[in-house]
Amino acid sequence: MIKEIDIGIDGSQESFEAYEYGLNIAKRIKSNVKAVFVIDQRKTQVPYIYAGGTYEISYERIYIPPDPGISSFYEKVAQDLRQFAENCLERCRGLAKERGVPWQGVVREGFPAAELAEESRSGDVLIVGQMGENAKYKRELVGSTVEDLIRSSPRPVIVCPKSRNPIKKVLFPYDRSRAAENALQLYCNAMKDLAEDFILFLSGEEGEITDCAEDEVQYLKQHGIPVRLVCDSAPPMQAILKKADEEDVDLILVGSHGRNKIKDYLLGSTTVNLVRKSSIPVMIVY
């Protein structure tokens, strides 16, 4: 059962849209929400300036205290950001009240990915926008905070792009990995009433792999989940995005790593690439 959904907020329009997406899910599965605003400590701490000389066996660093004007400037920045965070959480509180969803909000200071991951330990699912506050200044398809999160989060993460619809169809690429099994169990135990159509997707030739998913199909049916089994022989990344588009799905549910976890982590897994390229919300389960 999902009792609490944590949602990362940074004041961007993308994060508020992810928040509203989370509210809609919470209302449907009768969950609480927690809005988490992380003040990036890199914006509030006075930079350290070092001078030093190189010697034969050591490197000496000498700290140069900042000018008082610099200190007061960063103190003012920190105060303004804290007030901005409180204003954002007040907006979140109002949106939750409109939808009748139990709510709480917290402000943390530190590195966003690390703080969001740590804060999510008290919840069951973490939701973040695909791009954050720097989206209009950067060309990446997914923010660095998001990529750090999906590699390190202790809880399932939903990455929500700007364009999203209410969840009616779920696409579940299944590769028989442990993470994929965990994703299937989570959906059956806590989210089975979320969608009307559940598509179990296998990459490969239909005749070769259909029998491999027979147990999973029966497992889904036992939990009262209508399931369709589809196959595609294209490479996994291309096949998933193609099938998601053809089926007009609203959520892609995936395991965090394939069967070779070390290789996936070092080289960039299908899951990470999927989050980078998908225009549909992706839920990653570990």
MARGU-90464 format. One line per 4 residues: their letters; for each residue x, y, z of N, C-alpha, C, O, CB. Coordinates in steps of 0.1 Angstrom, whole numbers, plus 5000, padded with zeros to 4 digits. Glycine has a CB too. Layout:
BEGIN
A> X/Y/Z/X/Y/Z/X/Y/Z/X/Y/Z/X/Y/Z | ... $
***
This chain:
BEGIN
MIKE> 5008/4988/5000/5000/5000/5000/5009/5013/5000/5019/5013/5007/4990/5000/5012 | 5005/5022/4992/5013/5035/4991/5005/5045/5000/4995/5049/4997/5014/5040/4977 | 5012/5048/5012/5006/5057/5021/5010/5072/5019/5003/5081/5022/5009/5053/5035 | 5022/5073/5014/5027/5087/5012/5035/5088/4999/5043/5080/4996/5037/5091/5024 $
IDIG> 5031/5099/4991/5038/5102/4979/5046/5115/4982/5040/5125/4985/5029/5104/4967 | 5059/5114/4980/5068/5126/4982/5070/5132/4968/5072/5125/4958/5081/5123/4988 | 5070/5146/4967/5071/5153/4955/5081/5164/4956/5080/5173/4965/5057/5158/4950 | 5091/5164/4947/5101/5174/4948/5096/5187/4941/5091/5187/4930/5114/5169/4941 $
IDGS> 5098/5198/4948/5094/5211/4943/5106/5221/4943/5114/5221/4953/5083/5217/4953 | 5108/5228/4932/5119/5238/4932/5114/5252/4927/5122/5261/4925/5130/5233/4923 | 5101/5253/4926/5096/5266/4922/5093/5268/4907/5087/5277/4903/5104/5277/4926 | 5098/5258/4899/5096/5259/4885/5082/5254/4881/5076/5247/4889/5107/5250/4877 $
QESF> 5078/5258/4869/5065/5254/4864/5064/5239/4863/5054/5232/4865/5061/5261/4851 | 5076/5233/4858/5077/5219/4857/5074/5211/4870/5068/5201/4870/5090/5215/4851 | 5080/5217/4881/5078/5210/4893/5064/5211/4899/5059/5202/4905/5088/5216/4904 | 5057/5222/4896/5043/5223/4900/5034/5214/4892/5024/5209/4897/5039/5238/4899 $
EAYE> 5037/5212/4879/5029/5203/4871/5032/5189/4876/5022/5181/4876/5033/5204/4856 | 5044/5185/4880/5047/5172/4886/5039/5171/4899/5034/5160/4902/5062/5170/4888 | 5038/5182/4906/5031/5181/4919/5016/5178/4917/5010/5170/4924/5032/5194/4927 | 5010/5185/4907/4996/5183/4904/4994/5169/4899/4983/5162/4902/4991/5193/4894 $
YGLN> 5003/5164/4891/5002/5150/4887/5002/5140/4899/4995/5131/4899/5014/5147/4877 | 5011/5143/4908/5012/5135/4921/4999/5136/4929/4994/5126/4934/5023/5139/4929 | 4993/5148/4929/4980/5149/4937/4969/5141/4930/4961/5134/4937/4976/5164/4937 | 4969/5140/4917/4959/5132/4910/4960/5117/4913/4951/5110/4916/4959/5135/4895 $
IAKR> 4973/5113/4914/4975/5099/4917/4972/5096/4932/4965/5086/4935/4990/5095/4915 | 4976/5105/4941/4973/5104/4955/4958/5103/4957/4953/5095/4966/4979/5115/4963 | 4950/5111/4950/4936/5111/4953/4929/5098/4948/4920/5092/4954/4929/5122/4945 | 4935/5092/4937/4929/5080/4932/4933/5068/4940/4925/5058/4941/4934/5078/4918 $
IKSN> 4944/5068/4946/4948/5056/4954/4947/5059/4969/4952/5051/4978/4963/5052/4951 | 4941/5071/4973/4939/5074/4987/4952/5075/4995/4954/5068/5005/4929/5064/4993 | 4961/5083/4990/4974/5084/4996/4976/5099/5001/4969/5108/4997/4986/5081/4986 | 4985/5101/5010/4990/5114/5014/5001/5119/5005/5007/5111/4998/4994/5114/5029 $
VKAV> 5003/5132/5005/5014/5138/4997/5023/5146/5007/5018/5152/5016/5009/5147/4985 | 5036/5147/5003/5045/5155/5010/5053/5163/5000/5060/5157/4992/5055/5147/5020 | 5052/5176/5000/5060/5184/4991/5073/5187/4998/5074/5192/5009/5052/5198/4987 | 5084/5185/4990/5097/5187/4995/5105/5197/4987/5107/5195/4975/5105/5174/4996 $
FVID> 5108/5209/4993/5116/5219/4987/5130/5219/4992/5132/5220/5004/5109/5234/4989 | 5140/5217/4983/5154/5216/4987/5161/5229/4983/5161/5232/4971/5161/5204/4982 | 5166/5237/4992/5174/5249/4989/5188/5244/4986/5194/5238/4994/5174/5259/5001 | 5192/5246/4974/5205/5242/4969/5216/5249/4977/5217/5262/4975/5207/5244/4954 $
QRKT> 5224/5242/4985/5234/5249/4993/5245/5256/4985/5252/5265/4990/5240/5239/5003 | 5246/5252/4973/5256/5259/4964/5252/5273/4961/5260/5281/4957/5258/5251/4951 | 5239/5277/4964/5235/5290/4962/5236/5299/4974/5235/5311/4973/5220/5290/4957 | 5237/5293/4986/5237/5300/4998/5250/5301/5006/5251/5308/5015/5226/5294/5007 $
QVPY> 5260/5292/5002/5272/5292/5010/5282/5301/5003/5284/5302/4991/5278/5278/5010 | 5290/5308/5012/5300/5317/5007/5311/5309/5000/5316/5299/5006/5306/5326/5018 | 5316/5312/4988/5326/5304/4982/5339/5305/4990/5343/5315/4996/5329/5309/4968 | 5347/5294/4989/5360/5293/4996/5370/5297/4986/5371/5292/4975/5363/5279/5002 $
IYAG> 5379/5306/4990/5390/5311/4981/5403/5306/4987/5406/5309/4999/5389/5327/4979 | 5410/5300/4979/5423/5294/4984/5435/5300/4976/5434/5303/4964/5423/5279/4983 | 5446/5302/4983/5458/5305/4977/5469/5295/4982/5468/5291/4993/5463/5320/4980 | 5478/5292/4974/5488/5282/4979/5500/5281/4970/5500/5286/4959/5481/5268/4980 $
GTYE> 5509/5273/4975/5521/5271/4967/5524/5256/4967/5520/5248/4976/5533/5278/4973 | 5531/5252/4956/5534/5237/4955/5548/5235/4959/5558/5241/4955/5532/5233/4940 | 5550/5225/4968/5563/5222/4974/5566/5208/4969/5559/5201/4962/5563/5223/4989 | 5578/5203/4973/5582/5190/4968/5573/5179/4973/5571/5170/4965/5596/5188/4974 $
ISYE> 5568/5179/4985/5560/5168/4990/5546/5171/4995/5539/5163/5000/5568/5161/5001 | 5542/5184/4993/5529/5187/4999/5524/5199/4991/5531/5207/4984/5530/5190/5014 | 5510/5201/4993/5504/5213/4987/5497/5220/4999/5488/5214/5005/5493/5208/4976 | 5500/5233/5001/5495/5240/5012/5483/5249/5007/5484/5256/4997/5506/5249/5018 $
RIYI> 5472/5249/5015/5461/5258/5012/5459/5268/5023/5459/5264/5035/5448/5249/5010 | 5457/5280/5019/5455/5291/5029/5442/5297/5027/5439/5302/5016/5467/5302/5028 | 5433/5297/5037/5419/5302/5036/5420/5317/5036/5426/5323/5046/5410/5296/5047 | 5413/5324/5027/5412/5339/5027/5398/5342/5031/5389/5340/5023/5416/5345/5013 $
PPDP> 5396/5348/5043/5382/5352/5047/5375/5361/5037/5382/5370/5032/5382/5358/5061 | 5362/5359/5034/5355/5368/5025/5353/5382/5030/5353/5384/5042/5342/5361/5021 | 5351/5391/5021/5348/5404/5025/5334/5404/5032/5325/5397/5028/5347/5413/5012 | 5332/5413/5042/5319/5413/5049/5307/5415/5040/5296/5410/5042/5319/5424/5060 $
GISS> 5309/5423/5029/5299/5425/5020/5294/5412/5013/5282/5411/5010/5303/5435/5010 | 5304/5404/5010/5301/5391/5004/5292/5382/5013/5283/5376/5009/5313/5384/4999 | 5297/5382/5026/5289/5374/5036/5275/5378/5037/5266/5370/5038/5296/5375/5050 | 5273/5392/5038/5259/5397/5040/5251/5394/5027/5239/5392/5028/5259/5412/5043 $
FYEK> 5257/5394/5016/5250/5391/5003/5245/5377/5003/5233/5375/5000/5259/5393/4991 | 5253/5367/5007/5249/5353/5007/5239/5351/5018/5230/5342/5017/5261/5344/5009 | 5240/5358/5029/5229/5357/5040/5216/5361/5035/5205/5355/5037/5233/5365/5052 | 5216/5372/5027/5204/5377/5021/5198/5367/5011/5186/5365/5010/5206/5391/5014 $
VAQD> 5207/5361/5003/5203/5351/4993/5196/5340/5000/5185/5335/4996/5215/5346/4985 | 5202/5335/5011/5196/5324/5019/5182/5327/5025/5173/5319/5024/5206/5320/5030 | 5181/5340/5030/5168/5344/5035/5157/5344/5024/5146/5340/5026/5169/5358/5042 | 5161/5350/5013/5152/5351/5002/5147/5337/4997/5136/5335/4994/5158/5359/4990 $
LRQF> 5157/5328/4996/5153/5314/4991/5145/5307/5001/5136/5300/4997/5166/5306/4989 | 5147/5309/5014/5138/5303/5024/5124/5308/5023/5114/5301/5024/5144/5305/5038 | 5123/5322/5021/5109/5327/5019/5103/5322/5007/5091/5319/5006/5110/5343/5019 | 5111/5321/4996/5105/5316/4983/5101/5301/4985/5090/5298/4980/5116/5316/4972 $
AENC> 5108/5294/4992/5104/5280/4995/5091/5279/5003/5082/5271/4999/5115/5272/5003 | 5090/5287/5013/5077/5288/5020/5065/5292/5012/5054/5286/5013/5078/5297/5032 | 5068/5301/5003/5057/5306/4994/5053/5294/4984/5041/5292/4982/5061/5318/4985 | 5063/5287/4979/5060/5275/4971/5052/5265/4978/5042/5259/4973/5073/5269/4965 $
LERC> 5056/5262/4990/5048/5252/4998/5034/5256/5002/5025/5248/5002/5056/5249/5011 | 5032/5269/5003/5019/5274/5006/5010/5272/4994/4998/5269/4995/5019/5290/5010 | 5016/5274/4982/5008/5271/4970/5005/5256/4969/4994/5253/4965/5016/5276/4957 | 5014/5248/4973/5012/5233/4973/5001/5230/4982/4993/5221/4979/5025/5226/4976 $
RGLA> 5001/5236/4994/4991/5233/5004/4977/5237/4999/4967/5229/5001/4994/5241/5017 | 4976/5248/4992/4963/5252/4986/4958/5242/4975/4946/5239/4975/4964/5266/4980 | 4967/5238/4967/4963/5228/4956/4958/5215/4962/4949/5209/4958/4975/5226/4947 | 4965/5210/4973/4961/5198/4980/4948/5199/4986/4940/5190/4986/4972/5194/4990 $
KERG> 4945/5211/4992/4933/5213/4999/4921/5213/4989/4911/5208/4992/4933/5227/5006 | 4923/5219/4977/4913/5219/4967/4909/5205/4963/4897/5203/4960/4918/5227/4954 | 4919/5196/4963/4916/5182/4958/4913/5173/4970/4910/5161/4968/4928/5177/4951 | 4913/5178/4982/4910/5170/4994/4920/5159/4997/4917/5148/5001/4897/5163/4992 $
VPWQ> 4933/5162/4994/4944/5153/4996/4951/5157/5009/4956/5168/5009/4953/5152/4984 | 4953/5148/5019/4961/5151/5030/4975/5155/5026/4981/5149/5018/4962/5139/5040 | 4981/5166/5033/4993/5172/5028/5002/5176/5039/4998/5179/5051/4989/5185/5020 | 5015/5176/5036/5025/5182/5045/5036/5187/5036/5038/5183/5025/5030/5172/5056 $
GVVR> 5044/5197/5041/5055/5203/5033/5067/5204/5042/5066/5207/5054/5051/5216/5027 | 5079/5202/5036/5091/5204/5043/5101/5212/5035/5101/5211/5022/5097/5190/5048 | 5110/5219/5041/5121/5226/5035/5134/5220/5040/5136/5219/5052/5120/5241/5037 | 5143/5216/5031/5156/5211/5034/5166/5220/5027/5163/5226/5017/5157/5196/5031 $
EGFP> 5179/5219/5032/5190/5226/5025/5201/5216/5023/5205/5209/5032/5194/5238/5034 | 5207/5216/5011/5217/5207/5008/5218/5205/4993/5214/5214/4985/5216/5193/5015 | 5223/5193/4989/5224/5190/4975/5210/5184/4971/5206/5174/4977/5236/5180/4971 | 5203/5189/4961/5189/5185/4959/5187/5170/4957/5178/5164/4964/5184/5191/4946 $
AAEL> 5195/5163/4949/5193/5148/4947/5195/5141/4960/5187/5132/4964/5203/5143/4937 | 5205/5144/4968/5208/5137/4980/5197/5140/4991/5193/5130/4998/5222/5141/4986 | 5192/5152/4992/5182/5155/5001/5169/5149/4998/5162/5144/5007/5181/5171/5003 | 5165/5149/4985/5153/5143/4981/5153/5128/4983/5143/5123/4988/5150/5146/4966 $
AEES> 5164/5122/4980/5165/5108/4982/5164/5104/4997/5157/5095/5001/5179/5102/4977 | 5170/5112/5006/5170/5109/5020/5156/5112/5026/5150/5104/5034/5180/5118/5028 | 5149/5123/5021/5136/5126/5026/5126/5116/5021/5116/5113/5028/5132/5140/5021 | 5128/5110/5010/5118/5100/5005/5118/5087/5012/5109/5079/5011/5121/5097/4990 $
RSGD> 5128/5085/5021/5128/5073/5029/5116/5071/5038/5112/5060/5042/5141/5072/5038 | 5110/5083/5042/5098/5082/5050/5085/5079/5042/5075/5077/5048/5096/5095/5058 | 5086/5080/5029/5075/5078/5020/5076/5065/5012/5084/5056/5016/5073/5089/5011 | 5067/5064/5002/5067/5051/4994/5070/5054/4980/5075/5044/4973/5053/5046/4995 $
VLIV> 5068/5066/4974/5071/5069/4961/5075/5083/4960/5070/5092/4968/5058/5067/4951 | 5085/5086/4951/5090/5100/4949/5087/5104/4935/5089/5097/4926/5105/5101/4952 | 5081/5116/4934/5078/5122/4920/5086/5135/4918/5087/5143/4927/5063/5125/4919 | 5092/5136/4906/5099/5148/4903/5096/5151/4888/5093/5143/4880/5115/5146/4905 $
GQMG> 5098/5164/4885/5097/5168/4871/5109/5164/4863/5120/5162/4868/5095/5183/4870 | 5107/5162/4850/5118/5157/4842/5129/5168/4841/5141/5164/4840/5113/5154/4828 | 5125/5180/4840/5134/5192/4841/5130/5201/4852/5118/5202/4855/5134/5199/4827 | 5140/5208/4858/5137/5216/4869/5138/5231/4866/5135/5235/4855/5146/5213/4880 $
ENAK> 5143/5238/4876/5143/5253/4875/5152/5258/4864/5150/5270/4860/5147/5259/4888 | 5162/5251/4860/5172/5255/4850/5168/5251/4836/5176/5251/4827/5186/5251/4853 | 5156/5246/4834/5152/5240/4821/5154/5249/4810/5158/5245/4799/5138/5235/4822 | 5150/5262/4812/5151/5271/4800/5165/5276/4797/5167/5282/4786/5142/5283/4803 $
YKRE> 5174/5272/4806/5188/5276/4803/5197/5265/4798/5208/5267/4793/5194/5282/4815 | 5192/5252/4799/5200/5241/4795/5193/5233/4784/5181/5233/4783/5202/5232/4808 | 5201/5226/4777/5195/5218/4765/5193/5204/4768/5188/5196/4759/5205/5220/4753 | 5197/5199/4780/5196/5185/4783/5181/5181/4783/5172/5189/4786/5202/5181/4796 $
LVGS> 5178/5168/4780/5164/5163/4780/5160/5160/4794/5148/5158/4796/5163/5152/4770 | 5169/5158/4803/5166/5154/4816/5176/5161/4826/5188/5162/4822/5166/5139/4819 | 5171/5166/4837/5180/5173/4846/5190/5164/4853/5187/5152/4855/5172/5181/4856 | 5201/5170/4857/5211/5162/4864/5207/5157/4877/5210/5146/4882/5224/5170/4866 $
TVED> 5198/5165/4884/5193/5161/4897/5184/5148/4895/5185/5139/4903/5184/5172/4904 | 5176/5148/4885/5168/5137/4882/5176/5124/4879/5173/5113/4884/5158/5140/4870 | 5186/5126/4871/5195/5114/4867/5202/5109/4880/5203/5097/4881/5205/5118/4857 | 5206/5118/4889/5212/5113/4901/5202/5105/4910/5205/5095/4916/5218/5125/4909 $
LIRS> 5190/5110/4910/5180/5104/4918/5176/5090/4913/5175/5081/4921/5167/5112/4918 | 5175/5088/4900/5170/5075/4895/5181/5065/4896/5179/5053/4895/5166/5076/4881 | 5194/5069/4899/5205/5060/4901/5206/5057/4916/5212/5047/4919/5218/5065/4896 | 5201/5065/4925/5204/5064/4939/5192/5063/4948/5194/5061/4960/5213/5075/4943 $
SPRP> 5180/5066/4944/5169/5067/4953/5166/5054/4960/5166/5043/4954/5156/5072/4945 | 5162/5054/4973/5158/5042/4980/5144/5039/4978/5139/5028/4982/5160/5044/4995 | 5136/5047/4970/5122/5045/4968/5119/5046/4953/5127/5052/4946/5113/5055/4976 | 5108/5040/4948/5104/5042/4934/5103/5056/4931/5098/5064/4939/5091/5034/4931 $
VIVC> 5107/5060/4918/5107/5074/4914/5098/5075/4901/5099/5066/4892/5121/5079/4911 | 5089/5084/4901/5082/5088/4889/5087/5101/4883/5087/5111/4890/5066/5089/4891 | 5092/5100/4871/5098/5112/4864/5087/5117/4855/5082/5110/4846/5111/5109/4856 | 5083/5129/4857/5071/5135/4850/5075/5146/4840/5080/5156/4845/5061/5140/4860 $
PKSR> 5074/5143/4827/5076/5154/4818/5065/5165/4818/5055/5163/4824/5078/5148/4803 | 5068/5175/4811/5058/5186/4811/5044/5182/4806/5034/5186/4811/5063/5198/4803 | 5044/5174/4795/5032/5169/4789/5028/5156/4796/5035/5146/4795/5033/5168/4774 | 5016/5155/4802/5012/5143/4809/4997/5143/4809/4990/5153/4810/5018/5141/4823 $
NPIK> 4991/5130/4810/4977/5128/4810/4973/5120/4822/4982/5114/4828/4972/5121/4797 | 4960/5120/4826/4956/5111/4837/4959/5097/4833/4958/5093/4821/4941/5112/4839 | 4963/5088/4842/4967/5075/4839/4955/5066/4836/4947/5063/4844/4975/5069/4851 | 4955/5061/4823/4945/5051/4819/4952/5039/4814/4946/5028/4815/4936/5057/4809 $
KVLF> 4963/5040/4807/4971/5029/4802/4985/5029/4807/4992/5039/4808/4971/5030/4786 | 4989/5017/4811/5003/5015/4817/5010/5005/4808/5005/4994/4804/5003/5010/4831 | 5022/5009/4804/5031/5000/4796/5042/4995/4805/5049/5002/4811/5037/5007/4783 | 5043/4981/4806/5053/4975/4815/5063/4967/4807/5060/4955/4804/5046/4967/4826 $
PYDR> 5075/4972/4803/5085/4964/4797/5091/4954/4807/5096/4958/4817/5096/4973/4791 | 5090/4941/4804/5094/4931/4813/5106/4923/4808/5106/4918/4797/5082/4921/4816 | 5117/4923/4816/5129/4916/4812/5133/4904/4822/5144/4899/4821/5140/4926/4811 | 5124/4901/4831/5126/4890/4840/5137/4893/4850/5142/4884/4857/5130/4878/4833 $
SRAA> 5141/4906/4852/5151/4910/4862/5144/4911/4875/5132/4911/4876/5158/4923/4858 | 5152/4911/4886/5147/4913/4899/5139/4926/4901/5129/4927/4907/5158/4912/4910 | 5145/4937/4895/5138/4950/4896/5125/4950/4889/5115/4956/4894/5148/4961/4890 | 5124/4943/4878/5111/4942/4870/5101/4934/4879/5089/4938/4879/5113/4935/4857 $
ENAL> 5105/4924/4885/5096/4916/4894/5091/4925/4906/5080/4924/4909/5104/4904/4900 | 5100/4933/4911/5096/4943/4922/5086/4953/4917/5076/4956/4924/5108/4950/4928 | 5088/4957/4904/5079/4967/4898/5065/4961/4897/5055/4967/4899/5084/4972/4885 | 5065/4948/4892/5052/4941/4890/5045/4939/4903/5033/4941/4904/5054/4928/4883 $
QLYC> 5052/4935/4914/5046/4933/4927/5040/4946/4933/5029/4946/4938/5056/4927/4936 | 5048/4957/4931/5043/4970/4936/5031/4974/4929/5021/4979/4936/5054/4981/4934 | 5030/4973/4917/5018/4977/4909/5006/4968/4914/4995/4974/4916/5020/4975/4894 | 5008/4955/4915/4997/4947/4918/4992/4949/4933/4980/4948/4936/5001/4932/4917 $
NAMK> 5001/4952/4942/4998/4954/4956/4993/4968/4960/4985/4969/4969/5009/4950/4964 | 4997/4978/4952/4994/4991/4956/4988/5000/4946/4983/5011/4949/5006/4998/4961 | 4989/4997/4933/4984/5006/4922/4975/5000/4912/4973/5005/4902/4996/5011/4916 | 4969/4988/4915/4962/4981/4905/4949/4988/4901/4944/4985/4890/4958/4967/4910 $
DLAE> 4944/4997/4909/4932/5005/4905/4935/5018/4898/4926/5025/4895/4924/5008/4917 | 4948/5020/4895/4952/5033/4889/4948/5034/4874/4944/5044/4870/4967/5035/4891 | 4950/5023/4867/4948/5023/4852/4937/5013/4848/4934/5004/4855/4961/5020/4845 | 4932/5015/4836/4921/5006/4830/4928/4995/4821/4921/4985/4819/4911/5014/4823 $
DFIL> 4940/4998/4817/4946/4989/4807/4961/4987/4811/4968/4997/4812/4944/4994/4793 | 4965/4975/4813/4979/4972/4816/4985/4963/4805/4980/4952/4802/4980/4964/4830 | 4996/4969/4799/5002/4962/4788/5015/4956/4792/5024/4964/4795/5004/4972/4776 | 5016/4943/4791/5029/4936/4795/5037/4935/4782/5033/4928/4772/5026/4922/4801 $
FLSG> 5048/4942/4781/5056/4943/4769/5069/4935/4769/5076/4936/4779/5059/4958/4766 | 5071/4927/4759/5083/4919/4758/5090/4922/4746/5084/4923/4735/5080/4903/4759 | 5103/4923/4747/5112/4927/4735/5118/4914/4729/5125/4907/4737/5123/4937/4739 | 5115/4911/4717/5120/4899/4711/5109/4893/4701/5099/4899/4699/5124/4888/4721 $
EEGE> 5112/4882/4696/5103/4875/4687/5092/4869/4695/5094/4862/4705/5110/4864/4678 | 5079/4871/4690/5068/4866/4698/5068/4852/4701/5065/4848/4713/5055/4870/4691 | 5071/4843/4691/5071/4829/4694/5081/4824/4704/5080/4814/4710/5073/4822/4681 | 5092/4832/4705/5103/4828/4714/5101/4831/4728/5105/4825/4737/5116/4834/4709 $
ITDC> 5093/4842/4731/5092/4847/4744/5079/4847/4751/5078/4850/4763/5098/4861/4744 | 5068/4845/4743/5055/4846/4749/5053/4836/4761/5047/4840/4771/5044/4842/4738 | 5059/4824/4760/5057/4814/4770/5064/4819/4783/5061/4814/4794/5063/4801/4766 | 5075/4827/4782/5083/4832/4793/5074/4841/4803/5077/4842/4814/5095/4839/4789 $
AEDE> 5064/4847/4797/5056/4856/4805/5043/4850/4810/5034/4857/4816/5053/4868/4797 | 5041/4837/4808/5028/4831/4812/5025/4832/4827/5014/4835/4831/5028/4816/4808 | 5035/4830/4835/5033/4831/4849/5030/4846/4853/5021/4848/4862/5046/4827/4857 | 5036/4855/4847/5033/4869/4850/5019/4873/4846/5012/4881/4853/5043/4879/4843 $
VQYL> 5014/4868/4835/5001/4871/4830/4991/4866/4840/4981/4872/4843/4998/4865/4816 | 4993/4853/4845/4984/4847/4854/4984/4855/4868/4974/4856/4874/4988/4833/4857 | 4996/4859/4871/4998/4867/4884/4989/4880/4883/4983/4883/4893/5013/4870/4886 | 4990/4887/4872/4982/4899/4871/4967/4896/4871/4960/4903/4877/4986/4906/4857 $
KQHG> 4963/4886/4864/4949/4882/4864/4944/4878/4878/4932/4881/4881/4946/4871/4854 | 4952/4872/4885/4948/4868/4899/4946/4880/4908/4938/4880/4917/4959/4859/4905 | 4952/4891/4904/4950/4904/4912/4939/4912/4905/4938/4924/4909/4963/4911/4913 | 4932/4907/4896/4921/4914/4890/4925/4925/4880/4918/4935/4878/4913/4920/4900 $
IPVR> 4937/4923/4874/4942/4934/4865/4941/4929/4851/4947/4919/4847/4957/4937/4868 | 4933/4935/4843/4932/4931/4828/4945/4934/4822/4951/4945/4823/4921/4939/4821 | 4951/4924/4815/4964/4925/4809/4964/4921/4795/4957/4912/4791/4974/4916/4817 | 4972/4928/4787/4974/4925/4773/4989/4922/4771/4998/4930/4776/4969/4936/4763 $
LVCD> 4993/4912/4764/5007/4908/4762/5010/4912/4747/5004/4908/4738/5009/4893/4764 | 5021/4921/4746/5025/4925/4733/5040/4923/4732/5047/4923/4742/5021/4940/4730 | 5045/4921/4719/5059/4918/4717/5064/4927/4705/5056/4931/4697/5061/4903/4714 | 5077/4929/4705/5084/4936/4694/5098/4932/4693/5105/4931/4704/5083/4952/4697 $
SAPP> 5103/4929/4681/5116/4924/4680/5127/4935/4678/5138/4931/4677/5116/4915/4667 | 5123/4947/4679/5132/4958/4677/5141/4959/4690/5137/4953/4700/5125/4972/4675 | 5152/4966/4690/5160/4968/4702/5152/4974/4713/5143/4982/4710/5173/4977/4699 | 5154/4971/4726/5145/4975/4737/5142/4989/4737/5130/4993/4738/5152/4971/4749 $
MQAI> 5151/4998/4736/5148/5013/4737/5139/5017/4726/5129/5024/4729/5161/5021/4737 | 5142/5014/4714/5134/5017/4703/5120/5011/4704/5110/5018/4701/5140/5013/4689 | 5120/4998/4708/5107/4991/4709/5098/4997/4720/5086/4998/4717/5109/4977/4712 | 5103/5001/4731/5095/5006/4742/5089/5020/4738/5077/5021/4739/5104/5008/4755 $
LKKA> 5097/5029/4732/5092/5042/4729/5082/5040/4717/5072/5047/4717/5103/5051/4724 | 5084/5031/4708/5075/5029/4697/5062/5024/4702/5051/5029/4698/5081/5019/4687 | 5062/5014/4710/5050/5008/4715/5042/5018/4724/5030/5018/4724/5053/4995/4723 | 5049/5026/4732/5043/5036/4740/5035/5046/4732/5024/5050/4735/5053/5043/4749 $
DEED> 5041/5049/4720/5034/5059/4711/5023/5052/4704/5012/5058/4703/5045/5064/4701 | 5025/5040/4700/5014/5033/4692/5002/5030/4701/4990/5031/4697/5019/5019/4687 | 5004/5027/4714/4993/5023/4723/4988/5036/4730/4978/5035/4737/4998/5013/4733 | 4995/5047/4729/4990/5060/4735/4989/5058/4750/4979/5061/4756/4977/5064/4729 $
VDLI> 5000/5052/4756/5000/5050/4771/5003/5062/4779/5007/5072/4773/5011/5039/4774 | 4999/5062/4791/5001/5073/4800/5012/5072/4811/5016/5082/4817/4987/5076/4807 | 5017/5060/4812/5027/5057/4822/5035/5045/4817/5030/5035/4813/5022/5055/4836 | 5049/5046/4818/5058/5035/4815/5063/5030/4829/5070/5038/4836/5069/5039/4805 $
LVGS> 5061/5018/4832/5066/5012/4845/5078/5003/4842/5077/4994/4834/5054/5004/4852 | 5089/5006/4848/5101/4998/4845/5109/4995/4858/5107/5002/4868/5110/5006/4836 | 5117/4984/4857/5127/4981/4868/5139/4990/4866/5142/4994/4855/5130/4967/4868 | 5146/4993/4877/5157/5003/4876/5169/4997/4868/5176/5005/4862/5161/5006/4890 $
HGRN> 5171/4984/4869/5183/4978/4863/5178/4965/4856/5169/4958/4860/5194/4975/4873 | 5186/4962/4845/5183/4949/4839/5190/4938/4847/5194/4940/4859/5188/4949/4825 | 5193/4927/4840/5198/4915/4847/5213/4917/4850/5219/4910/4859/5196/4903/4839 | 5220/4926/4843/5234/4929/4845/5235/4942/4852/5238/4952/4845/5242/4928/4832 $
KIKD> 5233/4943/4865/5232/4956/4872/5244/4964/4871/5244/4976/4869/5228/4953/4886 | 5256/4958/4872/5269/4965/4872/5271/4972/4859/5274/4983/4858/5281/4956/4876 | 5269/4964/4848/5271/4969/4835/5261/4981/4832/5265/4991/4827/5269/4958/4824 | 5249/4979/4836/5239/4989/4834/5243/5002/4841/5241/5013/4835/5225/4985/4839 $
YLLG> 5248/5001/4853/5251/5013/4861/5263/5021/4854/5262/5033/4853/5254/5010/4875 | 5273/5013/4850/5285/5020/4845/5283/5025/4831/5288/5036/4828/5296/5010/4845 | 5275/5019/4823/5274/5023/4809/5261/5031/4806/5260/5036/4795/5274/5010/4800 | 5252/5031/4815/5239/5038/4812/5229/5028/4808/5229/5023/4797/5241/5049/4802 $
STTV> 5219/5025/4817/5210/5015/4814/5199/5019/4805/5197/5031/4802/5204/5010/4827 | 5191/5010/4800/5179/5013/4792/5170/5022/4800/5164/5031/4794/5172/5000/4788 | 5169/5020/4813/5160/5028/4821/5164/5043/4821/5156/5052/4819/5160/5023/4835 | 5177/5046/4823/5182/5059/4823/5180/5066/4809/5175/5077/4808/5197/5060/4826 $
NLVR> 5183/5059/4798/5180/5064/4785/5166/5066/4782/5162/5076/4775/5186/5055/4774 | 5157/5057/4788/5143/5059/4786/5138/5072/4792/5130/5079/4787/5136/5047/4792 | 5143/5074/4805/5139/5087/4812/5143/5099/4804/5136/5109/4803/5145/5087/4826 | 5155/5098/4798/5160/5110/4790/5152/5113/4778/5150/5124/4775/5174/5107/4786 $
KSSI> 5146/5102/4771/5140/5104/4758/5125/5104/4759/5118/5109/4749/5144/5094/4749 | 5119/5099/4769/5104/5097/4770/5097/5110/4772/5101/5118/4780/5101/5087/4781 | 5086/5112/4764/5077/5123/4767/5065/5118/4775/5055/5126/4777/5072/5128/4753 | 5066/5106/4781/5055/5101/4789/5061/5098/4803/5073/5095/4804/5050/5087/4783 $
PVMI> 5054/5100/4814/5059/5098/4827/5065/5083/4828/5059/5074/4823/5049/5100/4837 | 5076/5082/4835/5082/5069/4837/5083/5067/4852/5088/5075/4859/5096/5069/4830 | 5079/5055/4856/5080/5051/4870/5091/5040/4871/5090/5030/4865/5067/5046/4876 | 5101/5043/4879/5113/5034/4881/5112/5028/4895/5111/5034/4905/5126/5042/4879 $
VY> 5112/5014/4895/5111/5007/4907/5124/4999/4909/5130/4994/4899/5099/4997/4907 | 5129/4998/4921/5143/4992/4924/5142/4978/4929/5152/4972/4932/5150/5001/4934 $
***
